[in-house]
Amino acid sequence: MDSLQSLSVSNNISLQTPSVDNNISSATSSIDSTQLVISTNIGSMMDQLGTYVKALEHENSTLIQIISEHVKKYVEEHSQLVVSDPNLMMDALKPKTINDVEEIAKVMMMAGFEKDFSDVYNNCRRECLDKCLMHRLFGLQKLSIEDVHNMSWKDLEDKIERWIRTFNVALKILFPGERRLCDRIFCGFSSAADFSFMEICRESTIQLLNFVDYVSSGSHSPERLFKILEVFETLRDLIPEFASLFCDQYSLSLRNEATAIWKRVGKTIRDIFKELEYLIGRDLTEVTNFGGGLHPITQHVMNYLRVVCGSQQTLEQVFYDSSLASKIRRIMDTLESNLEAKSICYEDSSLGYIFLINNHTYIVEMTKDNELGTLLGDDWLQKYAAKVRHYHTQCKKTTEAIPSTLVLDFFRSKYNGGEVSKVYQEDMKEIEIPPSQPEERYQNFIIQKQFKIQNNLFWFQVQNAK
């Protein structure tokens, strides 16, 4: 210990130029001797540290295997992650190995060689953590922002799913394990323990956070919403644990970055809703190919919104400055405007009304007795049902003005004697709506019709509304 105590003054000792003076020569020899003792001592300590760290590295393989077995079901079968033993990592290492590293840490810290010890120890633990997260368990790659943005959505979905599992294991098992190990190794040196933990986990943490940041800065296509919601929920649920682990002064920037990225993911979700509204508004798909029937955009939007409502609680948190209901009503208003614009494209106004009946009836049916209808509210549902009744009334007014013999007369005149027209007589009965037919029948069948005596063309369609 005498030689260790002399370390604190060693840096202030300078070699003197040799002199014939015996006193000076004696002093110089004394200094050289002291430095030789110090040099030999630090060399010995580094040799011991190297031996202990090699033992620790050797045990890392066993540690990784134990952790792999512990999270196997979670990783492969997507079951719930169970953390039954908070000391899983500590228990996987031999007590003697931990004690040896702890003892050499104390000696070197007290001797003023904190940095020398920390560099070697941190590299050892960082390598183990990297193998756990990036190779053995999840195979995560270091991706650039260009890699993420250019990746197909199918591949990116897989990467996101893998990231979610990785982040959970890191925050619930690996990082807490490294925190406990640092507190043990640097016992009595809390500041050094905090700094070492941050250094060990920083690279992996930044890589995990950067991936999410790259995803959130990419495409705002509506198809990405549900995976992005999973990312948002993962960050939301784990940020308290993140803040608890990285609670010291050295980790402030990591805490702030995690929170900032979580907020950016929330903004991405809001931008996806804006993109959905924009895409609905600019949809220019022609209606003539659907003959007054259900338009694909109506079907896609309504099914999409029904699934969206399954994440209502999370989305209410995302739309902190308004409400999910108001966002969905805006989307519904945009869809309605788009459908009305499409209905005008029909030359036959009655078929335009049938188009509106088809699509609006489908919308009403899709909002009955479910979360979407509850979110929109009874007033909205009643107003929408009234619009459907209005379209029925307008459609009847236009069809009542059509002579029932008009089309048959056309075919008789065109095909000499009406032989062809007989083929269509049964179909004509489907088009005609008897006055005695109850109004409720409109809820069971959506009748689509268009006729045009031009270019010798007539066509119609009857479709079951269900």
C-alpha positions in Angstrom: 0.0 0.0 0.0 3.0 2.4 0.5 3.7 2.3 -3.2 0.0 3.0 -4.0 -0.1 6.0 -1.6 2.9 7.4 -3.4 1.0 7.3 -6.8 -0.8 10.6 -6.1 2.5 12.6 -6.1 4.2 10.7 -8.9 2.9 13.0 -11.6 4.6 16.1 -9.9 8.0 14.5 -9.9 10.4 15.5 -12.7 13.7 14.0 -13.6 16.8 16.2 -13.0 19.8 16.5 -15.3 22.6 14.3 -13.9 25.2 16.2 -11.9 28.5 15.5 -10.2 26.9 16.8 -7.0 26.4 13.7 -4.8 23.2 15.1 -3.2 21.5 15.7 -6.6 22.6 12.4 -7.9 21.2 10.7 -4.8 17.9 12.5 -5.2 17.6 11.6 -8.9 18.3 7.9 -8.0 15.6 8.1 -5.4 13.1 9.5 -7.9 14.0 6.9 -10.5 13.5 4.1 -8.0 10.0 5.5 -7.0 8.9 5.6 -10.6 10.1 2.1 -11.2 8.0 0.9 -8.2 4.9 2.7 -9.5 5.4 1.4 -13.1 5.8 -2.1 -11.8 2.7 -1.8 -9.6 0.4 -0.5 -12.3 1.7 -3.1 -14.7 1.0 -5.8 -12.2 -2.5 -4.4 -11.6 -3.3 -4.3 -15.4 -2.0 -7.9 -15.7 -4.3 -9.0 -12.9 -7.2 -7.1 -14.4 -6.5 -8.7 -17.8 -6.7 -12.2 -16.1 -9.9 -11.5 -14.3 -11.6 -9.9 -17.4 -10.6 -12.9 -19.5 -12.4 -15.1 -17.0 -15.4 -12.8 -17.2 -15.4 -12.9 -21.0 -15.2 -16.7 -20.8 -18.3 -16.7 -18.7 -20.2 -14.4 -21.0 -20.9 -17.3 -23.4 -22.6 -19.1 -20.5 -24.5 -16.0 -19.6 -25.7 -15.4 -23.2 -26.9 -19.0 -23.4 -28.9 -18.7 -20.1 -30.5 -15.5 -21.2 -31.3 -17.0 -24.6 -33.1 -19.9 -22.9 -35.0 -17.6 -20.6 -36.4 -15.5 -23.4 -36.8 -18.2 -26.0 -40.6 -18.5 -25.9 -41.0 -14.7 -25.9 -38.7 -14.4 -29.0 -40.0 -17.4 -31.0 -43.6 -17.8 -29.9 -44.4 -14.1 -29.0 -45.5 -15.1 -25.6 -45.4 -12.8 -22.6 -41.9 -11.9 -21.4 -41.5 -13.2 -17.8 -38.9 -11.7 -15.6 -39.0 -13.9 -12.5 -35.4 -13.4 -11.3 -34.1 -9.8 -11.2 -30.6 -11.2 -10.5 -30.6 -13.5 -13.5 -27.4 -12.1 -14.9 -25.6 -11.9 -11.6 -26.5 -15.5 -10.7 -25.2 -16.7 -14.1 -21.7 -15.5 -13.3 -19.4 -17.3 -10.9 -19.1 -15.5 -7.5 -15.3 -15.8 -7.5 -15.1 -14.0 -10.9 -17.3 -11.2 -9.6 -15.3 -10.9 -6.4 -11.9 -10.8 -8.2 -13.1 -8.1 -10.6 -14.5 -6.1 -7.6 -11.3 -6.4 -5.6 -9.0 -5.2 -8.5 -11.5 -2.4 -9.1 -11.2 -1.1 -5.5 -7.4 -1.2 -5.7 -7.2 0.6 -9.0 -9.8 3.1 -8.1 -8.1 4.0 -4.8 -4.8 4.3 -6.7 -6.2 6.8 -9.1 -6.5 4.4 -12.1 -10.3 4.6 -12.5 -10.1 5.3 -16.2 -7.7 2.4 -16.9 -10.0 0.0 -15.1 -13.2 1.4 -16.5 -12.0 1.2 -20.1 -11.1 -2.5 -19.9 -14.2 -3.4 -17.9 -16.6 -1.4 -20.0 -15.3 -2.9 -23.3 -15.8 -6.4 -21.9 -19.4 -5.8 -20.8 -20.2 -3.8 -24.0 -19.1 -6.7 -26.1 -21.3 -9.1 -24.2 -24.3 -6.8 -24.5 -23.7 -6.4 -28.2 -23.6 -10.2 -28.7 -26.8 -10.6 -26.8 -28.8 -7.9 -28.6 -27.4 -7.9 -32.1 -26.2 -11.4 -32.7 -27.4 -14.2 -30.6 -30.9 -13.1 -29.6 -32.3 -10.8 -32.3 -29.8 -10.4 -35.1 -30.3 -6.7 -35.3 -28.2 -4.9 -37.8 -26.8 -1.4 -37.7 -29.0 0.3 -40.2 -28.6 3.8 -41.6 -31.6 6.1 -42.2 -31.3 5.3 -46.0 -31.4 1.6 -45.3 -34.6 2.0 -43.3 -36.3 4.4 -45.8 -35.5 2.2 -48.8 -36.6 -1.1 -47.1 -39.8 -2.7 -48.3 -42.7 -2.4 -45.9 -42.8 -6.2 -45.4 -39.2 -6.3 -44.4 -39.6 -3.3 -42.2 -42.5 -4.8 -40.4 -40.3 -7.8 -39.5 -37.6 -5.4 -38.3 -40.1 -3.5 -36.1 -41.4 -6.6 -34.6 -37.9 -7.7 -33.8 -37.1 -4.3 -32.4 -40.1 -4.4 -30.0 -38.9 -7.8 -28.6 -35.3 -6.5 -28.4 -36.2 -3.3 -26.6 -38.3 -5.2 -24.0 -35.5 -7.7 -23.2 -33.0 -4.9 -23.0 -35.0 -2.8 -20.6 -36.3 -5.6 -18.5 -33.4 -8.0 -18.3 -30.1 -6.9 -19.9 -29.8 -3.3 -18.8 -31.0 -3.9 -15.2 -28.5 -6.8 -15.1 -25.7 -4.5 -16.1 -26.8 -1.9 -13.7 -26.6 -4.4 -10.8 -23.3 -5.7 -11.9 -21.9 -2.1 -12.1 -23.2 -1.3 -8.6 -21.4 -4.4 -7.3 -18.1 -4.0 -9.1 -17.9 -0.3 -8.3 -19.2 -0.7 -4.7 -18.4 2.5 -2.8 -17.8 4.5 -6.0 -21.4 5.3 -7.0 -20.4 8.1 -9.5 -18.0 5.7 -11.3 -20.7 3.0 -11.3 -23.2 5.5 -13.0 -20.7 6.5 -15.6 -19.6 3.0 -16.4 -23.2 1.8 -16.8 -23.9 4.6 -19.2 -20.8 3.8 -21.2 -21.7 0.1 -21.4 -25.3 0.6 -22.6 -25.0 3.9 -24.6 -24.1 2.4 -27.9 -26.8 -0.3 -27.9 -29.3 2.3 -26.6 -28.5 4.8 -29.3 -28.8 2.1 -32.0 -32.2 1.0 -30.7 -33.5 4.6 -30.5 -32.1 5.5 -33.9 -34.0 2.7 -35.6 -37.3 4.0 -34.2 -36.4 7.5 -35.2 -35.6 6.4 -38.8 -38.9 4.6 -39.0 -40.9 7.6 -37.8 -39.2 9.9 -40.3 -40.1 7.7 -43.2 -43.3 7.2 -45.2 -46.7 8.2 -43.6 -48.6 5.7 -45.6 -51.8 4.6 -43.7 -50.8 1.0 -43.9 -48.0 1.7 -41.5 -50.3 3.0 -38.7 -50.7 -0.2 -36.7 -47.1 -1.1 -36.5 -46.2 2.5 -35.6 -48.8 2.3 -32.9 -47.1 -0.8 -31.4 -43.8 1.2 -31.4 -45.5 4.1 -29.6 -47.0 1.8 -27.0 -43.7 0.0 -26.4 -41.9 3.3 -25.8 -44.7 4.6 -23.7 -44.7 1.5 -21.5 -40.9 1.3 -21.1 -39.9 4.9 -20.7 -40.6 4.8 -16.9 -38.2 1.9 -16.6 -35.7 3.6 -18.9 -35.8 6.7 -16.7 -35.3 4.6 -13.6 -32.3 2.8 -15.0 -30.7 5.9 -16.6 -31.4 8.2 -13.7 -27.9 9.7 -13.1 -26.4 12.9 -14.5 -24.4 11.1 -17.1 -27.5 9.6 -18.7 -29.5 12.8 -19.0 -29.0 13.1 -22.8 -30.2 9.4 -23.3 -33.3 10.1 -21.2 -34.1 13.2 -23.1 -33.5 11.5 -26.5 -35.8 8.6 -25.6 -38.6 10.9 -24.6 -38.1 13.1 -27.7 -38.2 10.1 -30.0 -41.4 8.9 -28.3 -43.0 12.2 -29.0 -41.8 12.1 -32.6 -43.4 8.7 -33.1 -46.7 10.3 -31.8 -46.4 13.1 -34.4 -45.8 10.5 -37.1 -49.2 8.9 -36.1 -50.9 12.2 -36.3 -49.3 12.7 -39.8 -50.6 9.3 -40.9 -54.1 10.4 -40.1 -53.6 13.6 -42.1 -52.2 11.5 -45.0 -55.3 9.2 -44.9 -57.6 12.2 -45.1 -55.6 13.6 -48.0 -55.7 10.4 -49.9 -59.4 10.0 -49.5 -60.0 13.5 -50.7 -57.9 13.1 -53.8 -59.1 9.6 -54.7 -60.1 9.8 -58.4 -61.1 6.2 -59.0 -63.8 6.1 -61.6 -67.3 5.0 -60.5 -68.6 3.6 -63.8 -66.7 0.4 -63.3 -68.7 -0.3 -60.2 -72.2 0.3 -61.7 -73.6 2.1 -58.7 -72.4 -0.5 -56.3 -70.1 -0.3 -53.3 -67.0 1.6 -54.1 -63.7 0.1 -52.8 -62.7 3.3 -51.1 -65.8 3.1 -48.9 -65.0 -0.5 -48.0 -61.3 0.2 -47.3 -61.9 3.3 -45.2 -64.7 1.8 -43.0 -62.7 -1.4 -42.3 -59.6 0.7 -41.6 -61.5 2.9 -39.1 -63.0 -0.1 -37.3 -59.6 -1.5 -36.7 -58.3 1.9 -35.7 -60.9 2.1 -32.9 -59.3 -1.0 -31.3 -56.4 1.4 -30.3 -58.7 4.1 -29.0 -57.0 4.5 -25.7 -53.5 4.9 -27.3 -54.8 7.3 -30.0 -56.5 9.5 -27.4 -53.1 9.9 -25.9 -51.6 10.7 -29.3 -54.3 13.3 -30.1 -53.7 15.0 -26.7 -54.8 18.4 -28.1 -58.2 17.2 -29.5 -60.0 13.8 -29.7 -60.0 10.7 -31.8 -63.7 11.2 -32.4 -63.2 14.5 -34.0 -60.4 13.1 -36.2 -62.6 10.3 -37.4 -65.5 12.6 -38.1 -63.2 14.7 -40.3 -62.3 11.6 -42.2 -65.9 10.6 -42.6 -66.8 14.1 -43.9 -64.0 13.8 -46.4 -65.2 10.4 -47.5 -68.8 11.7 -47.9 -67.7 14.6 -50.0 -65.7 12.2 -52.2 -68.7 9.9 -52.7 -71.0 12.8 -53.5 -68.5 13.9 -56.1 -68.4 10.5 -57.6 -72.2 10.2 -57.8 -72.4 13.2 -60.0 -70.2 11.3 -62.6 -73.2 9.1 -63.5 -75.2 10.4 -66.5 -78.3 8.7 -65.1 -79.1 10.6 -61.8 -81.1 7.6 -60.5 -78.0 5.5 -60.6 -76.0 8.2 -58.9 -78.5 8.1 -56.0 -78.3 4.3 -56.0 -74.5 4.7 -55.7 -75.0 6.9 -52.7 -77.5 4.5 -51.2 -75.2 1.6 -51.6 -72.2 3.3 -50.0 -74.0 5.2 -47.3 -76.0 2.1 -46.2 -72.7 0.2 -46.0 -71.3 3.0 -43.8 -74.3 2.9 -41.5 -74.1 -0.9 -41.2 -70.3 -0.7 -40.4 -71.0 1.7 -37.5 -73.8 -0.3 -35.8 -73.1 -1.8 -32.4 -69.4 -1.4 -32.3 -66.6 0.9 -31.1 -66.7 3.0 -34.2 -70.4 3.8 -33.8 -69.9 4.6 -30.1 -67.1 6.9 -30.9 -69.1 8.8 -33.6 -72.1 9.0 -31.4 -75.9 8.5 -31.7 -76.5 12.0 -33.3 -74.0 11.3 -36.1 -75.6 7.9 -36.8 -79.1 9.3 -36.9 -78.1 12.1 -39.3 -76.4 9.6 -41.5 -79.4 7.2 -41.6 -81.5 10.3 -42.5 -79.3 10.9 -45.5 -79.8 7.3 -46.7 -83.6 7.8 -46.5 -83.3 11.0 -48.4 -81.3 9.3 -51.2 -84.0 6.6 -51.3 -86.7 9.3 -51.8 -84.7 11.0 -54.5 -84.0 7.7 -56.3 -87.7 6.7 -56.3 -88.6 10.1 -57.8 -86.3 9.5 -60.7 -87.2 5.9 -61.4 -91.0 6.5 -61.2 -90.6 8.8 -64.3 -89.3 5.9 -66.5 -91.9 4.1 -68.6 -91.8 0.4 -67.8 -92.0 -0.5 -71.5 -89.2 1.8 -72.7 -86.4 -0.7 -72.7 -88.5 -3.6 -74.1 -89.7 -1.4 -76.9 -86.1 -0.6 -77.7 -85.1 -4.3 -77.9 -88.2 -5.2 -80.0 -87.3 -2.5 -82.5 -83.7 -3.3 -82.6 -83.8 -7.1 -82.9 -86.9 -7.6 -85.1 -89.7 -9.2 -83.3 -88.5 -9.2 -79.8 -86.8 -12.6 -79.6 -83.8 -11.2 -77.8 -86.0 -9.1 -75.5 -87.5 -12.3 -74.0 -84.2 -13.1 -72.5 -84.4 -9.9 -70.4 -88.0 -10.1 -69.3 -87.2 -11.9 -66.0 -84.5 -9.3 -65.4 -86.9 -6.5 -66.0 -89.1 -7.8 -63.2 -86.1 -7.4 -60.8 -85.8 -3.7 -61.8 -89.4 -2.9 -61.3 -90.4 -2.0 -57.7 -94.1 -2.7 -56.9 -95.9 0.1 -55.1 -96.9 -2.4 -52.4 -93.3 -3.3 -51.6 -92.4 -2.2 -48.0 -89.8 0.5 -47.5 -87.8 -1.8 -45.3 -87.0 -3.9 -48.4 -84.5 -1.2 -49.3 -82.5 -2.3 -46.3 -82.2 -5.8 -47.6 -81.6 -5.2 -51.3 -79.7 -2.4 -53.0 -81.1 -2.0 -56.5 -78.7 -0.6 -59.1 -79.9 0.5 -62.5 -78.7 2.6 -65.3 -80.1 2.8 -68.8 -78.9 4.6 -71.8 -80.5 4.3 -75.3 -77.3 5.3 -77.0 -74.9 3.2 -79.0 -77.5 0.3 -78.7 -76.6 -0.2 -75.0 -78.7 -1.1 -71.9 -77.4 -2.5 -68.7 -78.5 -3.0 -65.1 -77.5 -4.8 -61.9 -79.2 -6.1 -58.8 -77.1 -6.6 -55.8 -77.9 -7.9 -52.3 -77.1 -5.2 -49.8 -75.8 -7.7 -47.3 
